[in-house]
Amino acid sequence: MNNLAENARIDTGHSVDSVLALFALPFNDLLFKAQTVHRAHFDPNAVQLSTLLSIKTGGCSEDCGYCSQSARHGTEVEKEKLLDVAKVVEAAQAAKASGATRFCMGAAWRGPKDKDLEPVLDMVRQVKALGMETCVTLGMLKAGQASKLKAAGLDYYNHNLDTSPEFYGQVVTTHSYQDRLDTLQEVRDAGLSVCCGGIVGMGESRRERAGLIAQLAKLSPQPESVPINMLVKIGGTPKQNEADLDPLEFVRTIAVARITMPGSHVRLSAGRRELGEGVQALCFLAGANSIFYGDKLLTTGNPDVEADQKLFAKLGLKPEVHTERRCAGH
């Protein structure tokens, strides 16, 4: 298999300059192009619903500048133990009852130790037995761990690139971009689907936002799910005082992600509550077709289920029916 780091350096038609040119299109032209691409690959009125649960909160050793769970930052998030399997299954059952088709479990680790992985494997088995798609985000994986997750029934592994290689050092210093690419390679080698995106509004330039999208689009195969997060500024983190990103620039980012990754689910993730209904509607028009569903993400707020259902009714959107996954980028 080709090395993901090599793929990230090869221009496969998504150079930073070509992605930047998409960002620069007139807004109406950009959205028309994105909607045209979207309709060629997906039902334009269907949205995939995922629910995210923090199974181990706080105390992470890494220094990601946006994260409330880093032990290096003075946030109010306290370190907690790994949740009991029964509590995780109960949360998954509730998510399914509310309409979610995928259940994502996140743990604040640099990466799991083998002893940490065992209860997570049991969580995956039991959530999978409910008939839901399963996803975990556990940090960086060691050799063999992804294969164990796959054997337990895991469908997706989330590991974001966060930002462009050029801006990365201003966000994270305790691990490298290459570390992230290496984990994505472990995931692909194990036959798992990839959930990989990033965060915008961290003080990066438009060119650096284009650099993130270019990196994601160059991964081969492209990620099946691409979460695009708007920075949620959390007190005590290094990114707490960043200037707000223009909401229409966020919509542009969604549209460019859709155009460059036509077969991927593009997910509205963190920061969605702050966008309001009008901007969310523009994001769906721009090609977003997945959301995190439920009143909380790992530690930050999210629109509640009732609010989302009302918005879907206004827009004529419907939950996507779970089907067999197809490989994005082909």
C-alpha positions in Angstrom: 0.0 0.0 0.0 1.2 3.5 -0.7 2.4 5.5 2.2 -0.1 8.2 3.2 2.7 10.7 3.8 3.9 10.2 0.2 0.3 10.6 -1.1 0.0 13.8 0.9 2.9 15.3 -1.0 1.8 14.2 -4.5 -0.2 16.7 -6.5 -3.2 14.6 -7.6 -5.1 17.7 -9.0 -5.7 19.3 -5.6 -2.7 21.6 -5.1 -3.0 24.3 -2.6 -3.2 26.9 -5.4 -6.0 25.0 -7.1 -8.0 24.7 -3.9 -7.3 28.4 -3.2 -8.8 29.2 -6.6 -12.0 27.5 -5.5 -12.1 29.6 -2.4 -11.8 32.7 -4.5 -14.9 32.0 -6.7 -17.9 34.3 -6.4 -20.0 32.9 -3.6 -23.0 32.0 -5.8 -20.7 30.2 -8.4 -19.0 28.3 -5.6 -22.2 27.1 -4.1 -23.7 26.2 -7.5 -20.6 24.1 -8.3 -20.7 22.4 -4.9 -24.4 21.6 -5.1 -23.9 20.2 -8.6 -21.1 17.9 -7.3 -23.2 17.0 -4.3 -26.2 16.0 -6.3 -24.1 13.8 -8.6 -23.0 11.6 -5.6 -25.7 11.9 -2.9 -29.3 12.4 -2.2 -29.3 16.2 -1.8 -31.9 16.1 1.0 -30.5 13.3 3.2 -28.2 13.9 6.1 -26.2 11.2 8.0 -26.7 11.4 11.8 -23.9 10.6 14.1 -23.8 10.8 17.9 -20.5 11.4 19.8 -19.8 10.3 23.4 -16.8 11.1 25.5 -15.9 7.7 27.0 -12.8 9.1 28.8 -12.6 12.8 29.5 -9.7 15.1 30.4 -6.1 14.6 31.4 -4.6 14.3 28.0 -0.9 14.7 27.8 -0.9 16.5 24.5 -0.9 20.3 24.0 -3.4 20.8 21.2 -4.1 24.5 21.4 -7.9 24.2 20.9 -8.6 21.4 23.3 -10.3 21.7 26.7 -9.1 18.2 27.6 -5.3 18.9 27.7 -3.7 18.5 31.1 -1.4 21.4 30.1 -4.3 23.9 29.8 -6.1 25.7 32.7 -9.6 24.7 31.7 -12.4 23.5 33.9 -12.5 20.0 32.4 -11.6 17.5 35.1 -9.9 14.2 34.4 -12.3 11.3 34.5 -12.0 7.5 34.3 -13.1 5.4 31.3 -16.8 5.0 31.4 -18.4 1.6 32.2 -19.3 -0.4 29.1 -23.0 -0.6 30.3 -23.2 3.3 30.4 -21.8 3.5 26.9 -24.3 1.0 25.5 -27.1 2.8 27.3 -26.0 6.1 25.6 -25.8 4.3 22.2 -29.3 2.9 22.6 -30.7 6.4 23.3 -28.8 7.8 20.3 -30.3 5.1 18.1 -33.8 5.8 19.4 -33.3 9.5 18.5 -32.4 8.6 14.9 -28.6 8.4 14.9 -27.1 5.6 12.7 -23.5 6.0 13.8 -22.2 6.0 17.4 -18.7 7.6 17.9 -16.7 7.1 21.1 -13.9 9.5 22.0 -11.1 9.1 24.6 -8.7 11.8 25.7 -5.5 9.9 25.2 -2.2 10.5 23.4 -2.9 6.9 22.3 -4.4 3.9 24.0 -2.3 1.4 25.9 -3.1 -2.2 25.2 -4.8 -2.5 28.6 -6.9 0.6 27.8 -8.0 -0.9 24.5 -9.6 -4.1 25.9 -12.7 -2.4 27.4 -13.0 -0.2 24.3 -13.1 -3.3 22.1 -16.0 -4.6 24.3 -17.8 -1.2 23.8 -17.4 -1.6 20.0 -18.8 -5.1 20.0 -21.8 -4.2 22.0 -22.7 -1.0 20.1 -22.2 -2.9 16.8 -24.7 -5.5 18.1 -27.3 -2.7 18.3 -27.2 -2.4 14.5 -25.3 0.9 14.5 -22.1 1.9 12.7 -19.3 2.3 15.1 -16.5 4.9 15.3 -13.8 5.6 17.8 -11.2 8.4 18.3 -8.5 7.3 20.7 -5.4 9.2 19.5 -2.4 7.7 17.9 -2.4 3.9 17.4 0.4 1.5 17.8 1.0 -1.4 15.4 -1.7 -4.0 15.6 -4.3 -1.9 17.5 -6.3 -1.0 14.5 -6.6 -4.6 13.5 -7.9 -5.5 16.9 -10.5 -2.7 16.6 -11.5 -4.0 13.1 -11.9 -7.5 14.5 -14.2 -6.2 17.2 -16.5 -4.7 14.6 -15.3 -1.1 14.3 -16.3 0.7 11.1 -14.6 4.1 11.3 -11.6 5.5 13.0 -11.5 9.3 13.5 -8.1 11.0 13.5 -8.1 14.6 12.2 -5.3 16.4 10.5 -6.5 19.6 12.3 -4.9 22.1 9.9 -2.4 22.5 7.2 1.2 21.3 7.6 2.4 24.9 7.5 0.2 26.0 10.4 0.3 22.8 12.4 3.2 24.0 14.7 1.1 26.9 15.9 -1.5 24.5 17.1 0.3 21.3 18.3 3.9 20.7 19.4 3.8 17.4 21.3 3.3 15.3 18.2 3.9 15.8 14.5 1.9 15.9 11.3 3.7 12.7 10.4 2.5 11.0 13.6 -1.1 11.7 12.4 -0.4 10.4 8.9 1.2 7.2 10.4 -2.0 6.5 12.4 -4.1 7.0 9.4 -1.9 4.5 7.6 -2.4 2.0 10.4 -6.2 2.5 10.1 -6.2 2.0 6.3 -3.9 -1.1 6.5 -6.4 -2.7 8.9 -9.3 -2.2 6.4 -11.1 0.4 8.5 -12.9 3.4 7.0 -11.4 6.8 7.8 -13.0 9.8 9.4 -10.6 12.7 9.0 -11.1 16.5 8.9 -9.9 19.6 10.7 -10.7 22.8 12.5 -11.0 26.2 11.0 -11.0 29.6 12.8 -7.8 29.0 14.7 -6.0 32.0 13.3 -5.0 30.4 10.1 -5.0 32.3 6.7 -7.3 31.3 3.9 -4.3 29.8 2.2 -3.7 27.6 5.2 -7.4 26.6 5.2 -6.9 25.6 1.6 -3.8 23.7 2.6 -5.9 21.6 5.0 -8.5 20.8 2.3 -5.7 20.0 -0.2 -4.1 17.5 2.3 -7.4 15.8 3.0 -8.3 15.6 -0.7 -4.9 14.1 -1.6 -5.2 11.2 0.8 -5.8 8.0 -1.2 -8.4 6.8 -0.8 -10.1 10.0 0.4 -11.7 9.9 3.8 -15.2 8.4 3.9 -16.1 11.1 6.5 -14.7 14.6 6.7 -15.7 16.5 9.8 -15.2 20.3 9.4 -15.1 22.0 12.8 -15.5 25.7 13.6 -13.2 26.5 16.6 -15.1 26.7 19.8 -13.1 29.1 21.9 -12.7 27.6 25.4 -11.4 29.5 28.3 -8.0 28.4 29.5 -6.8 27.1 26.0 -4.2 28.9 23.9 -6.8 29.6 21.2 -9.4 31.2 23.5 -8.9 34.7 22.1 -8.8 34.0 18.4 -10.9 36.3 16.2 -14.2 34.9 15.0 -14.0 33.4 11.5 -16.5 35.0 9.1 -19.5 32.5 8.9 -19.5 32.8 5.1 -15.9 31.8 5.0 -16.9 28.7 6.9 -19.6 28.0 4.3 -16.9 28.4 1.6 -14.8 25.8 3.4 -17.7 23.4 3.3 -18.2 24.0 -0.4 -14.6 23.5 -1.3 -14.5 20.3 0.8 -17.5 19.0 -1.1 -16.0 19.8 -4.5 -12.6 18.3 -3.8 -13.9 15.2 -2.0 -17.1 14.4 -3.9 -17.7 10.9 -2.5 -17.1 11.8 1.1 -19.6 12.7 3.8 -18.8 16.2 4.8 -19.9 16.7 8.4 -20.8 19.8 10.3 -19.1 19.2 13.6 -18.0 21.4 16.5 -19.3 25.0 16.5 -22.5 24.2 14.7 -24.7 25.7 17.5 -22.9 29.0 17.1 -23.6 29.2 13.4 -27.4 29.5 13.7 -30.0 28.2 11.4 -29.3 30.4 8.4 -25.6 29.6 8.1 -26.3 25.9 8.7 -28.8 26.0 5.9 -26.1 27.5 3.6 -23.7 24.7 4.7 -26.2 22.0 3.7 -26.6 23.9 0.3 -22.8 23.9 0.0 -22.7 20.1 0.3 -22.6 19.2 4.0 -24.5 15.9 4.5 -23.6 14.7 8.0 -23.9 16.2 11.5 -23.1 15.3 15.0 -26.6 14.8 16.6 -27.3 15.3 20.3 -26.9 18.0 22.9 -23.2 17.6 23.6 -20.0 16.7 21.7 -16.9 15.6 23.7 -17.1 18.6 26.1 -18.8 21.4 24.2 -22.4 22.1 23.5 -24.3 21.2 20.4 -27.9 21.9 19.2 -30.3 19.6 20.9 -32.2 16.9 19.1 -35.5 18.8 19.0 -33.8 21.9 17.5 -32.2 19.8 14.8 -35.5 18.1 14.0 -37.2 21.5 13.6 -34.5 22.7 11.4 -34.7 19.6 9.2 -38.4 20.1 8.9 -37.9 23.7 7.8 -35.4 22.6 5.2 -37.1 19.4 4.0 -34.1 17.3 5.1 -34.4 13.7 6.2 -32.0 11.3 8.0 -29.9 9.2 5.6 -30.9 5.6 5.6 -28.0 3.4 6.7 -26.5 1.5 3.7 -23.3 -0.3 3.0 -20.4 2.1 2.9 -18.8 3.0 -0.4 -15.2 3.9 -0.7 -14.8 7.7 -1.2 -12.4 9.0 -3.8 -13.1 6.2 -6.4 
